[in-house]
Amino acid sequence: MATRERVVSADWWPTKSQPGREEYIGLVACAGCHPAEAAIQETTPMAKAGALPAGSKVLAAHEQLSFHLGPYDYDLTRAEGRSVFSVSEGTHSASAALGWAFGAGEVAETYVFERGGIFYEARLSYFSALRALDITPGQSPSDPLDVDKAMGRPMGAEEVHLCFGCHNTASSMGGRFDPDRLIPGVTCEACHGPGAKHAAAAKQGRIAEGLTHMLNPAKLDPVDSVDFCGACHRTWADVMESGTEGVATIRFQPYRLELSRCWGKGDARI
């Protein structure tokens, strides 16, 4: 089943945007009753999947990163608490303060900035294996027409919603995208659902009721379980709808799993 169908039909599903901000309590509140789980969660790549520039370890470790591509010179500079991405070609230049860093940095980190009310994916990302900047996957290797286009590509509204929704928690609330109030990274509530009702019931000793307010993915059957993770990592249906083929699907683990010999009549444990 495609994620858009799951989001509509399920009480809770990752990237669901109907709950309001007041329904989210944050990791600190979760840790009050689940300290061991919260401590482990904070160390995972998912917890670091989205960050403000000030929270990026990659940006904190580099005062300046430079790259030359075609006729353009790129610089990513950190100063006075800001990280600025700039492009120059001769006497022409363009720059923007980075707004968000996506990716844990174990493989790569991609940057998003906003100009004129439009969100852009930076043309360059940081790659940990290279310890350097290089072209962001999916962006055209052809030389852009000018420095503004060389900065990155504009993101459509649906892409922005999904990008922020999969790398952070509560980026869309009450059906509306609201990046200023999101919780950076994929926290407990991104997968289990908003915790306010659960926490309130637990504090009053209504444990059984409290459990009904959270989703436990461990209780999902195999197909639902894979679709659950596929809300961000792409289900089989999501990939089919997008028309993505070949090596480009290697990042979509749920899709690849369902195509493998282990699925279905293969390994009974899966």
N, C-alpha and C positions, 0 to 999 in steps of 0.2 A: 504494500500500500504506500502511496506517496505521502510524504511528510505533511503536505498541506491538508490532506484528508484526515490524517491522524490528529493534527492540531485542532481541527474543528470538532472532531467526534469524541476525543478523550477528555476526561475531567482535567487531567494534567498531562502535558507532553512537552519535552524540551522545545524551546523557542515560542511557546504559547504566550501571547501578549495580553490576554484579557485581564489578569489580576492587576490591582492597583498597587502603587508603591507601598502603601500602608500594610499590605499583606506580607511584605518581605521583612525579615527581622535581622538578616546579616549573619556572617560567620561567627562573630563574637557571641551572639545569643545562642547559636547552635552549640558552640563549644561549652556553654554553661552546663549542659546535660550530657554532651557527647565529646568530652575533651580529647580522648584518644583518637577518635575518628577525625575530629577537626584538625588535630595536630598533623596527622598523616596527610589529610587532604591538602593542607597548605604547602606540602612539599612536592605535590604532583605537577606535571606539565600543564594539566588542565587548569589548575589554580593560577598559572602564569600565562594563560592563553591570551589575556588582554590586560593592558596596563596603560596608565597615563605615562607620558614620557619620563616624568620624575620617578616612576616605579620600574622603569626598564633597566635591567642589569647591563644589557648591551650598551645602551646609551650612556649609562653611568661610567662604564669602563673606557669610553672613547670620547675625548674632547673634540676630536675631529676625524672624520672619515672622508676620503676623497676618491673620486673615480672619474675616468675619462672614457667617453663612449661616443664614437663618431665625431661630430664637431663640437660636442658639449663637454664642459667640465662641471662635475657635480661635487658638492660639499655638504656634509652633514655635520653641523657644529653645535656643541653644547656650551652655553654660556649664560650666566645669571639665571639659572633655573629653567632655561628654555632650550629646546633642541630645534634648530632651524635647518631646513632643507633648501638648498639653493642650486640653481643652474645658471651657467653663463656661456655665452658664445660671443667672443670679441667684446664689443661694447654693450651688448644686450644681456640682461640678467633678469631672473625672477626668483622669488623666495617665498617661503611660508613656514610658519611655526608648526611643528608636528603636533597633532592633537591626540593621537593614539598609536600604540605599538601592539601589533597582533602577532602572536606566536611566542612560545616559551623561550626561544633562543637556542634550544638544543639542536635544532636543524637550521632554522631561519627566523627572522623577525621582519615583518612587513609593516610599513607605516602609512597612516591615513592622516590627511590634513583637510581643512575646510577653507574654501575661498569663495566669497560672494554667495554664501548659503549653499554651495555645492560641495559634496564630499569627493575627495580624490584619493585614489590608491597611488602612492609614490612609485615612480618608475623603477626605483632601485630598492632592494631589500638587503639586509645583512645576512650573510651565510656563514654559519659557525665553522664549517669545514674549511672555508676559504679565509676566515677571519677578515672578511672584507665585504664591501658592497658589490652587488652585481644586479643584473636586470631581474625584475620581479617576474616569477613564472606567470605566463599568460599574457604578458605585455609584448607588443610587437618589437622585434629587434631592428626594424627599419628606422631610419633617422626621422624623428618628428620634424614638422615644418618650422617650428619656432620654439623659443625657450619656454613659453607657457605650456605648450603641448609636451615638451620634454620633461616637465615636472611630474607628470603622471596622467592617468586616465580618469575621467569623471565616472562616478558610480551611480547607477540608477537607484531609485527609491527602494525597490524590492531587494536589490543586492545589498544596500546599506543595512536594511532591516535584518537580513539573514547574517551578514558579516558580523555586525555588532551582537546579534542575538546568540550566535554560536561561540563567540570569543569572550562574552561577558554574561552577567546575570542581570535580569530586569532592565534591559536597555529599552524595551518597549513595554509600556504599562497602560492599562485601560484602553488597549488597542492603538496606542499612539507612541511613536518613536520618541524617546526622551533621553539622549545620551548624557545630558548634564547630571542626571540622577542615577545612572547605572551603577552597579557594583562590579568593579573590575575583576576579570577572570571568571572562570567557571567554578562557582562555589556550590555548596551543598544544595541550595535551593534551585539551582539551574536544572538539576536532575530530579530531585525529590519533590519540587514544587514549593511555593511560598509557605513559610513556617509559622506565621502568626497564630492561626487557629490551633495548630498542633501544640505550640508552646503554651498557649493559654489553657488548653484542656489539661495538659500534663501538669502544669503548676497547680491546678485545682484537683489533682488526683484522678482525673478522668482519663486514665491511660488508654483504655480500649477505644474510646472516642477519638483521642488524640491521634492514634495510629491511622484512623480512617481519613485524616486530613493530609496525609503524606503518601506519595507513591513509592513503593518498594520495588525497584526493577528486578530484584532477585526472584520475584514471584511471577514474572512474565514468562510465557512459553517461548520456545526458541525463535519463532518467526517474529513475535512481538518484541522480543529482546533485541534482535538484530535491527529491527525497524526503529526501536527506541534510540539506539546509538546512531542509527542512520539519519536521525533528525538533523544532525550536524555533519556526520561523516558520510552521508548519502546512502539512501536505501537503493535497492535494485530499481524500484519504480522511479526514484528521483533521477538516476543516471539515464534510464531509458527516455524519460521525458526531456532531459536536457540535450540528448543526442551526442553526449560525450563518448568517444571511442578510443581504443588503443591504449598506448602507454599513459595517456592523460588520466585514465581511471585508476592508476596505481595508488592514489591517495585515498580512494574510496573503499575502505576496508569492508564495510557491510556488503556492498555490491560484489566485491571480489570473493568474499566468503561464500556467498550464495551461488557463485559460479564454480566454486571449487569442487573437487571430488569428495571432500569431507562432508558436504552438505547433502541433505535429503536422505538418500539410501546409503550414504557413505558411513562415516564414523558416527555411531549411535550416540556418542556423548555430546555431539554438536547439534 
